[in-house]
Amino acid sequence: MKPQEIRKLNVEEIQVKLADSREELMKLRFQQVTGQLTDTNRLRHLRRDIARFETILNEPQQAAVQEGEA
């Protein structure tokens, strides 16, 4: 997902998508270990999506820290 699409979602929806992505990543890792995984790029994309979700969830907290320091 693109960051603009993620920002349009509310916090609960982002958290649900984050949990789903983490679960899918875990399943893909098991497939990789057992040799069943064919699309290895999916691992990379999921890790990046998870990072995007976490970054966007933390943006309000970072903004509050920035305002507190100013």
Stockholm file with secondary structure:
# STOCKHOLM 1.0

chainA/1-70         MKPQEIRKLNVEEIQVKLADSREELMKLRFQQVTGQLTDTNRLRHLRRDIARFETILNEPQQAAVQEGEA
#=GR chainA/1-70 SS CCHHHHHTSCHHHHHHHHHHHHHHHHHHHHHHHHTCCCCTHHHHHHHHHHHHHHHHHHHHHHHHHHHHHC
#=GC SS_cons        CCHHHHHTSCHHHHHHHHHHHHHHHHHHHHHHHHTCCCCTHHHHHHHHHHHHHHHHHHHHHHHHHHHHHC
//
